[in-house]
Amino acid sequence: MGQGVRRARKHYNNLLLLIEVDWMLTLSKYSVGVGDRFAHQAKAQLRACMLAADAGVDVIPVWNKSNREHTIIGSEPGSVRAAADAAVKELSWKKPYHVDADHIRLETVDRFLPACDFYTIDVADSIGHPATGDAVTAFANRHPKLTGTLTIPGVSAPFTTTRADVERIAAKYLKAVQDAGAIYRKIATAKGAENFITEVSMDETDAPQTPSELLLILVALADEKIPLQTIAPKFTGRFNKGVDYVGDLKQFEKEFRDDLAVIAFAVKQYGLPATLKLSVHSGSDKFSLYPIMRRAIRDAGAGLHLKTAGTTWLEELIGLAESGADSFGLSVAKEIYAKALTKKDELCAPYATVIDIDPNKLPSAESVNAWTKEQFVSALRHDPETPAFNPSFRQLLHVGFKIAAQMGDRYLNMLRACESAVSRNVTTNLYDRHLKPLFVG
Ligand SMILES: [Zn+2]
Protein backbone atom coordinates (compact mmCIF):
# COMPACT_ATOMS: atom_id res chain seq x y z
CA MET A 1 0.00 0.00 0.00
CA GLY A 2 1.52 3.29 -1.12
CA GLN A 3 1.96 6.24 1.15
CA GLY A 4 -0.67 8.24 -0.76
CA VAL A 5 -3.28 5.52 -0.30
CA ARG A 6 -2.41 5.19 3.38
CA ARG A 7 -2.73 8.93 3.84
CA ALA A 8 -6.04 8.98 1.99
CA ARG A 9 -7.35 6.11 4.09
CA LYS A 10 -6.25 7.80 7.31
CA HIS A 11 -7.92 11.00 6.18
CA TYR A 12 -11.09 9.07 5.33
CA ASN A 13 -11.13 7.36 8.74
CA ASN A 14 -10.67 10.68 10.50
CA LEU A 15 -13.53 12.10 8.50
CA LEU A 16 -15.75 9.18 9.49
CA LEU A 17 -14.82 9.66 13.11
CA LEU A 18 -15.59 13.35 12.84
CA ILE A 19 -18.99 12.67 11.32
CA GLU A 20 -19.75 10.08 13.96
CA VAL A 21 -18.78 12.33 16.85
CA ASP A 22 -20.27 15.52 15.50
CA TRP A 23 -23.62 14.52 14.08
CA MET A 24 -26.53 15.22 16.35
CA LEU A 25 -30.16 15.93 15.62
CA THR A 26 -30.32 19.71 15.88
CA LEU A 27 -33.14 22.16 16.33
CA SER A 28 -33.44 24.99 13.80
CA LYS A 29 -32.95 28.60 14.83
CA TYR A 30 -36.63 29.50 15.06
CA SER A 31 -39.14 26.93 16.23
CA VAL A 32 -42.63 26.85 17.63
CA GLY A 33 -44.11 24.33 20.01
CA VAL A 34 -47.60 23.52 18.85
CA GLY A 35 -49.56 21.64 21.43
CA ASP A 36 -52.63 19.95 20.05
CA ARG A 37 -54.65 18.47 22.88
CA PHE A 38 -57.04 16.38 20.83
CA ALA A 39 -54.66 15.67 17.93
CA HIS A 40 -57.03 17.13 15.32
CA GLN A 41 -55.28 20.43 14.46
CA ALA A 42 -51.85 19.36 13.24
CA LYS A 43 -52.64 20.42 9.66
CA ALA A 44 -54.08 23.78 10.70
CA GLN A 45 -50.99 24.38 12.85
CA LEU A 46 -48.61 23.32 10.11
CA ARG A 47 -50.32 25.78 7.75
CA ALA A 48 -49.19 28.60 10.06
CA CYS A 49 -45.57 27.46 9.62
CA MET A 50 -46.16 27.28 5.86
CA LEU A 51 -47.39 30.88 5.88
CA ALA A 52 -44.19 31.87 7.69
CA ALA A 53 -42.14 29.95 5.11
CA ASP A 54 -44.02 31.73 2.32
CA ALA A 55 -43.06 35.01 3.99
CA GLY A 56 -39.41 33.89 3.92
CA VAL A 57 -38.89 32.72 7.51
CA ASP A 58 -38.41 29.11 8.56
CA VAL A 59 -40.21 28.35 11.80
CA ILE A 60 -39.98 24.66 12.54
CA PRO A 61 -43.01 23.00 14.16
CA VAL A 62 -42.57 20.88 17.28
CA TRP A 63 -45.68 19.04 18.38
CA ASN A 64 -45.54 19.04 22.16
CA LYS A 65 -47.84 17.34 24.63
CA SER A 66 -46.99 17.06 28.28
CA ASN A 67 -47.35 14.00 30.43
CA ARG A 68 -49.91 16.00 32.40
CA GLU A 69 -52.02 16.61 29.27
CA HIS A 70 -51.82 12.95 28.23
CA THR A 71 -52.88 11.90 31.72
CA ILE A 72 -55.80 14.33 31.86
CA ILE A 73 -57.02 13.44 28.37
CA GLY A 74 -56.20 9.73 28.51
CA SER A 75 -54.10 9.78 25.33
CA GLU A 76 -50.76 8.20 24.39
CA PRO A 77 -47.67 9.89 22.89
CA GLY A 78 -47.97 7.76 19.76
CA SER A 79 -51.12 9.71 18.81
CA VAL A 80 -49.12 12.96 18.67
CA ARG A 81 -46.54 11.36 16.38
CA ALA A 82 -49.27 9.91 14.16
CA ALA A 83 -51.06 13.27 13.81
CA ALA A 84 -47.79 15.10 13.07
CA ASP A 85 -46.64 12.55 10.49
CA ALA A 86 -50.03 12.60 8.76
CA ALA A 87 -50.15 16.41 8.56
CA VAL A 88 -46.59 16.61 7.24
CA LYS A 89 -47.35 14.02 4.60
CA GLU A 90 -50.65 15.49 3.54
CA LEU A 91 -49.32 19.04 3.22
CA SER A 92 -45.97 17.89 1.75
CA TRP A 93 -43.92 19.72 4.39
CA LYS A 94 -40.28 19.10 3.45
CA LYS A 95 -38.56 20.89 6.32
CA PRO A 96 -37.81 19.35 9.73
CA TYR A 97 -40.46 18.79 12.40
CA HIS A 98 -40.31 17.19 15.81
CA VAL A 99 -42.44 15.58 18.51
CA ASP A 100 -41.74 16.78 22.05
CA ALA A 101 -42.17 14.73 25.21
CA ASP A 102 -43.05 17.81 27.18
CA HIS A 103 -42.40 18.09 30.92
CA ILE A 104 -41.28 14.53 31.53
CA ARG A 105 -39.41 13.10 34.49
CA LEU A 106 -37.55 9.86 35.21
CA GLU A 107 -40.71 8.04 36.21
CA THR A 108 -42.84 9.30 33.29
CA VAL A 109 -40.47 9.24 30.29
CA ASP A 110 -40.84 5.58 29.26
CA ARG A 111 -44.02 5.73 27.22
CA PHE A 112 -42.60 8.69 25.23
CA LEU A 113 -39.49 6.86 24.06
CA PRO A 114 -40.84 5.30 20.84
CA ALA A 115 -42.69 8.40 19.60
CA CYS A 116 -40.56 11.42 20.47
CA ASP A 117 -37.34 12.99 19.17
CA PHE A 118 -37.45 16.00 21.51
CA TYR A 119 -37.46 15.71 25.32
CA THR A 120 -38.32 18.46 27.76
CA ILE A 121 -36.77 17.32 31.00
CA ASP A 122 -38.67 18.98 33.83
CA VAL A 123 -36.61 19.41 36.97
CA ALA A 124 -38.58 22.20 38.63
CA ASP A 125 -39.58 19.93 41.52
CA SER A 126 -35.93 19.20 42.33
CA ILE A 127 -34.95 22.86 42.72
CA GLY A 128 -34.02 23.62 46.31
CA HIS A 129 -33.42 19.99 47.27
CA PRO A 130 -29.92 19.15 48.51
CA ALA A 131 -27.47 17.69 45.99
CA THR A 132 -25.68 14.47 46.80
CA GLY A 133 -22.36 14.39 48.69
CA ASP A 134 -19.93 17.25 48.36
CA ALA A 135 -21.24 18.22 44.91
CA VAL A 136 -21.62 21.89 45.85
CA THR A 137 -18.03 22.32 47.07
CA ALA A 138 -16.73 20.32 44.14
CA PHE A 139 -18.66 22.50 41.69
CA ALA A 140 -17.33 25.74 43.23
CA ASN A 141 -13.77 24.32 43.22
CA ARG A 142 -14.07 23.23 39.62
CA HIS A 143 -15.20 26.67 38.44
CA PRO A 144 -13.11 29.37 40.13
CA LYS A 145 -13.80 31.65 37.14
CA LEU A 146 -17.42 31.99 38.25
CA THR A 147 -16.29 33.76 41.42
CA GLY A 148 -15.48 37.45 41.22
CA THR A 149 -16.51 40.00 38.62
CA LEU A 150 -17.48 38.46 35.33
CA THR A 151 -17.95 40.62 32.24
CA ILE A 152 -20.04 38.82 29.65
CA PRO A 153 -20.36 40.46 26.24
CA GLY A 154 -23.90 41.78 25.86
CA VAL A 155 -25.04 41.72 29.49
CA SER A 156 -26.31 44.97 30.96
CA ALA A 157 -23.88 44.97 33.91
CA PRO A 158 -20.98 42.69 34.98
CA PHE A 159 -21.94 39.90 37.38
CA THR A 160 -20.27 40.15 40.74
CA THR A 161 -20.44 36.75 42.39
CA THR A 162 -18.75 35.68 45.61
CA ARG A 163 -17.75 32.13 46.42
CA ALA A 164 -20.66 32.09 48.88
CA ASP A 165 -23.05 33.13 46.05
CA VAL A 166 -21.75 30.33 43.82
CA GLU A 167 -22.25 27.81 46.63
CA ARG A 168 -25.72 29.14 47.43
CA ILE A 169 -26.87 28.95 43.81
CA ALA A 170 -25.24 25.54 43.34
CA ALA A 171 -26.95 24.27 46.50
CA LYS A 172 -30.28 25.38 45.06
CA TYR A 173 -29.89 23.95 41.54
CA LEU A 174 -27.35 21.10 41.54
CA LYS A 175 -29.85 18.43 42.54
CA ALA A 176 -32.09 19.53 39.67
CA VAL A 177 -29.15 19.33 37.26
CA GLN A 178 -28.13 15.88 38.55
CA ASP A 179 -31.71 14.69 38.07
CA ALA A 180 -31.71 16.13 34.54
CA GLY A 181 -28.52 14.14 33.89
CA ALA A 182 -30.12 10.90 35.06
CA ILE A 183 -33.18 11.45 32.84
CA TYR A 184 -31.02 12.48 29.88
CA ARG A 185 -28.86 9.33 30.19
CA LYS A 186 -31.94 7.14 30.37
CA ILE A 187 -33.23 8.63 27.09
CA ALA A 188 -29.76 8.45 25.49
CA THR A 189 -29.45 4.77 26.38
CA ALA A 190 -32.83 4.03 24.85
CA LYS A 191 -32.58 6.15 21.70
CA GLY A 192 -28.89 6.87 21.05
CA ALA A 193 -27.48 10.21 22.23
CA GLU A 194 -27.45 11.81 18.77
CA ASN A 195 -31.04 11.02 17.86
CA PHE A 196 -32.97 13.50 19.97
CA ILE A 197 -33.12 17.13 21.04
CA THR A 198 -32.80 17.92 24.74
CA GLU A 199 -34.55 20.72 26.56
CA VAL A 200 -34.39 21.35 30.30
CA SER A 201 -37.30 23.23 31.86
CA MET A 202 -37.44 25.02 35.18
CA ASP A 203 -40.40 27.26 34.45
CA GLU A 204 -43.05 25.73 36.67
CA THR A 205 -41.58 26.89 39.94
CA ASP A 206 -42.23 29.81 42.28
CA ALA A 207 -39.16 32.02 41.87
CA PRO A 208 -37.67 33.19 38.55
CA GLN A 209 -34.05 32.42 37.74
CA THR A 210 -31.83 35.48 37.36
CA PRO A 211 -29.34 35.64 34.47
CA SER A 212 -26.44 34.89 36.85
CA GLU A 213 -28.31 31.85 38.16
CA LEU A 214 -28.93 30.80 34.57
CA LEU A 215 -25.19 30.91 33.89
CA LEU A 216 -24.44 28.62 36.81
CA ILE A 217 -27.22 26.25 35.78
CA LEU A 218 -25.82 26.08 32.24
CA VAL A 219 -22.29 25.44 33.52
CA ALA A 220 -23.63 22.65 35.73
CA LEU A 221 -25.59 21.15 32.81
CA ALA A 222 -22.41 21.27 30.71
CA ASP A 223 -20.57 19.48 33.55
CA GLU A 224 -23.29 16.86 33.47
CA LYS A 225 -22.53 16.41 29.72
CA ILE A 226 -26.08 17.15 28.63
CA PRO A 227 -26.07 18.38 25.00
CA LEU A 228 -28.69 20.97 25.80
CA GLN A 229 -30.36 22.71 22.85
CA THR A 230 -33.09 24.62 24.62
CA ILE A 231 -33.54 25.82 28.17
CA ALA A 232 -36.78 27.09 29.65
CA PRO A 233 -36.10 29.25 32.68
CA LYS A 234 -38.80 30.94 34.68
CA PHE A 235 -38.72 34.58 33.68
CA THR A 236 -39.64 37.51 35.84
CA GLY A 237 -43.37 38.38 35.83
CA ARG A 238 -46.44 36.22 35.27
CA PHE A 239 -46.65 33.85 32.30
CA ASN A 240 -50.23 32.79 32.71
CA LYS A 241 -51.77 30.27 30.35
CA GLY A 242 -53.56 31.72 27.36
CA VAL A 243 -53.38 35.39 28.34
CA ASP A 244 -50.90 38.24 28.02
CA TYR A 245 -47.82 38.76 30.16
CA VAL A 246 -48.32 40.49 33.50
CA GLY A 247 -45.22 42.27 34.75
CA ASP A 248 -42.66 44.99 34.19
CA LEU A 249 -41.81 45.06 30.47
CA LYS A 250 -38.55 47.00 30.96
CA GLN A 251 -37.36 44.53 33.58
CA PHE A 252 -38.35 41.61 31.36
CA GLU A 253 -36.44 43.05 28.41
CA LYS A 254 -33.30 43.53 30.46
CA GLU A 255 -33.41 39.99 31.84
CA PHE A 256 -34.28 38.45 28.49
CA ARG A 257 -31.37 40.19 26.77
CA ASP A 258 -29.04 39.19 29.61
CA ASP A 259 -30.24 35.58 29.30
CA LEU A 260 -29.42 35.61 25.57
CA ALA A 261 -25.93 36.94 26.32
CA VAL A 262 -25.40 34.33 29.04
CA ILE A 263 -26.40 31.54 26.66
CA ALA A 264 -23.99 32.74 23.94
CA PHE A 265 -21.24 32.94 26.56
CA ALA A 266 -21.96 29.47 27.96
CA VAL A 267 -21.91 27.98 24.45
CA LYS A 268 -18.50 29.49 23.79
CA GLN A 269 -16.86 28.94 27.15
CA TYR A 270 -18.39 25.68 28.35
CA GLY A 271 -18.84 23.70 25.15
CA LEU A 272 -22.62 23.51 25.02
CA PRO A 273 -24.16 22.94 21.55
CA ALA A 274 -24.06 25.95 19.22
CA THR A 275 -27.81 25.54 18.69
CA LEU A 276 -28.60 26.23 22.37
CA LYS A 277 -31.39 28.79 22.71
CA LEU A 278 -34.12 29.95 25.04
CA SER A 279 -37.46 28.18 25.17
CA VAL A 280 -40.37 30.32 26.29
CA HIS A 281 -43.02 28.19 27.96
CA SER A 282 -46.62 29.29 28.34
CA GLY A 283 -45.42 31.30 25.36
CA SER A 284 -48.73 31.74 23.61
CA ASP A 285 -50.68 34.97 23.85
CA LYS A 286 -47.80 37.05 25.25
CA PHE A 287 -48.59 39.84 22.81
CA SER A 288 -46.83 42.58 24.74
CA LEU A 289 -43.59 40.55 24.80
CA TYR A 290 -43.28 39.56 21.14
CA PRO A 291 -41.91 42.91 19.89
CA ILE A 292 -39.43 42.92 22.79
CA MET A 293 -38.29 39.35 22.20
CA ARG A 294 -38.12 39.92 18.47
CA ARG A 295 -35.81 42.93 18.81
CA ALA A 296 -33.66 41.10 21.33
CA ILE A 297 -33.16 37.93 19.28
CA ARG A 298 -32.45 39.96 16.15
CA ASP A 299 -29.90 42.11 17.98
CA ALA A 300 -28.20 39.06 19.44
CA GLY A 301 -28.53 36.89 16.31
CA ALA A 302 -30.12 34.33 18.61
CA GLY A 303 -32.72 31.67 17.97
CA LEU A 304 -35.87 31.07 19.99
CA HIS A 305 -38.33 28.31 20.76
CA LEU A 306 -41.84 29.48 21.60
CA LYS A 307 -43.90 26.80 23.27
CA THR A 308 -47.67 26.95 22.99
CA ALA A 309 -50.39 24.42 23.69
CA GLY A 310 -53.76 25.48 25.08
CA THR A 311 -54.13 28.42 22.72
CA THR A 312 -54.99 25.93 19.97
CA TRP A 313 -57.61 24.17 22.08
CA LEU A 314 -59.22 27.56 22.78
CA GLU A 315 -59.40 28.19 19.03
CA GLU A 316 -61.24 24.89 18.74
CA LEU A 317 -63.84 26.25 21.15
CA ILE A 318 -64.00 29.53 19.24
CA GLY A 319 -64.52 27.61 16.02
CA LEU A 320 -67.32 25.58 17.61
CA ALA A 321 -68.98 28.71 18.97
CA GLU A 322 -68.60 30.54 15.64
CA SER A 323 -70.32 27.67 13.87
CA GLY A 324 -73.36 28.76 15.87
CA ALA A 325 -76.54 27.24 17.14
CA ASP A 326 -77.46 25.43 13.90
CA SER A 327 -74.51 23.09 14.13
CA PHE A 328 -74.85 22.70 17.93
CA GLY A 329 -71.19 23.79 18.18
CA LEU A 330 -72.17 26.75 20.32
CA SER A 331 -74.17 24.58 22.72
CA VAL A 332 -71.21 22.20 23.16
CA ALA A 333 -68.94 25.17 23.93
CA LYS A 334 -71.48 26.45 26.49
CA GLU A 335 -71.84 23.01 28.04
CA ILE A 336 -68.05 22.80 28.49
CA TYR A 337 -68.02 26.17 30.24
CA ALA A 338 -70.91 25.24 32.56
CA LYS A 339 -69.19 22.01 33.59
CA ALA A 340 -65.80 23.71 33.96
CA LEU A 341 -67.41 26.18 36.34
CA THR A 342 -68.65 23.41 38.64
CA LYS A 343 -65.22 21.69 38.57
CA LYS A 344 -63.14 24.85 38.78
CA ASP A 345 -60.92 23.88 41.72
CA GLU A 346 -60.15 20.43 40.37
CA LEU A 347 -59.33 21.78 36.89
CA CYS A 348 -57.16 24.62 38.18
CA ALA A 349 -55.12 22.62 40.71
CA PRO A 350 -52.52 21.17 38.26
CA TYR A 351 -51.98 24.66 36.80
CA ALA A 352 -51.80 26.64 40.05
CA THR A 353 -48.51 28.38 39.24
CA VAL A 354 -49.56 29.44 35.73
CA ILE A 355 -53.11 30.81 35.98
CA ASP A 356 -54.76 33.77 37.74
CA ILE A 357 -58.53 33.54 37.62
CA ASP A 358 -60.67 36.15 39.34
CA PRO A 359 -63.74 34.14 40.43
CA ASN A 360 -65.79 37.35 40.58
CA LYS A 361 -65.22 37.87 36.86
CA LEU A 362 -66.58 34.46 35.87
CA PRO A 363 -70.09 34.75 34.39
CA SER A 364 -72.70 32.30 35.63
CA ALA A 365 -73.64 29.31 33.51
CA GLU A 366 -77.15 30.78 33.13
CA SER A 367 -75.89 34.02 31.64
CA VAL A 368 -73.47 32.25 29.29
CA ASN A 369 -76.30 29.97 28.16
CA ALA A 370 -78.18 33.05 27.01
CA TRP A 371 -75.20 34.38 24.98
CA THR A 372 -75.18 34.68 21.20
CA LYS A 373 -72.24 33.17 19.32
CA GLU A 374 -70.79 36.68 18.96
CA GLN A 375 -70.92 37.19 22.72
CA PHE A 376 -69.25 33.83 23.40
CA VAL A 377 -66.52 34.42 20.82
CA SER A 378 -65.75 37.98 21.94
CA ALA A 379 -65.45 36.93 25.60
CA LEU A 380 -63.12 34.09 24.66
CA ARG A 381 -61.01 35.29 21.73
CA HIS A 382 -57.77 36.91 22.86
CA ASP A 383 -58.35 40.41 21.53
CA PRO A 384 -57.31 42.72 24.38
CA GLU A 385 -58.87 45.70 22.54
CA THR A 386 -62.36 44.20 22.75
CA PRO A 387 -64.15 45.35 25.94
CA ALA A 388 -66.04 42.04 26.10
CA PHE A 389 -62.81 40.01 26.27
CA ASN A 390 -62.74 38.20 29.62
CA PRO A 391 -59.34 36.80 30.70
CA SER A 392 -60.81 34.85 33.62
CA PHE A 393 -63.38 33.18 31.36
CA ARG A 394 -60.58 32.37 28.90
CA GLN A 395 -58.24 30.94 31.55
CA LEU A 396 -60.93 28.72 33.04
CA LEU A 397 -61.71 27.32 29.60
CA HIS A 398 -57.96 26.96 29.02
CA VAL A 399 -57.75 24.41 31.83
CA GLY A 400 -61.20 23.01 31.00
CA PHE A 401 -60.06 20.62 28.27
CA LYS A 402 -60.63 17.72 30.64
CA ILE A 403 -64.36 18.32 30.25
CA ALA A 404 -64.07 17.99 26.48
CA ALA A 405 -61.96 14.86 26.95
CA GLN A 406 -64.71 13.36 29.10
CA MET A 407 -67.25 14.07 26.34
CA GLY A 408 -65.21 11.70 24.17
CA ASP A 409 -66.57 11.16 20.66
CA ARG A 410 -69.31 13.73 21.13
CA TYR A 411 -66.62 16.43 21.31
CA LEU A 412 -64.46 14.95 18.55
CA ASN A 413 -67.43 14.55 16.20
CA MET A 414 -68.33 18.19 16.82
CA LEU A 415 -64.74 19.19 15.98
CA ARG A 416 -65.09 17.37 12.67
CA ALA A 417 -68.50 18.92 11.99
CA CYS A 418 -67.13 22.44 12.57
CA GLU A 419 -63.75 21.76 10.95
CA SER A 420 -63.60 24.70 8.57
CA ALA A 421 -64.30 27.31 11.29
CA VAL A 422 -61.98 25.55 13.74
CA SER A 423 -59.01 25.18 11.44
CA ARG A 424 -59.34 28.74 10.11
CA ASN A 425 -59.17 30.04 13.69
CA VAL A 426 -56.28 27.76 14.65
CA THR A 427 -54.14 28.86 11.69
CA THR A 428 -54.99 32.55 12.00
CA ASN A 429 -54.29 32.61 15.72
CA LEU A 430 -50.95 30.88 15.38
CA TYR A 431 -49.73 32.85 12.37
CA ASP A 432 -51.21 36.34 12.77
CA ARG A 433 -50.97 36.65 16.53
CA HIS A 434 -47.82 34.59 17.22
CA LEU A 435 -45.42 33.74 14.38
CA LYS A 436 -45.87 36.99 12.48
CA PRO A 437 -45.14 39.46 15.31
CA LEU A 438 -42.37 37.29 16.72
CA PHE A 439 -40.48 35.95 13.71
CA VAL A 440 -41.70 37.34 10.38
CA GLY A 441 -41.18 40.61 8.55
ZN1 LIG B 1 -43.58 24.57 30.77
Boltz pocket constraint, residues with backbone or C-beta under 6 A from the ligand:
constraints:
  - pocket:
      binder: B
      contacts: [[A, 103], [A, 201], [A, 203], [A, 204], [A, 232], [A, 281], [A, 282]]
      max_distance: 6.0
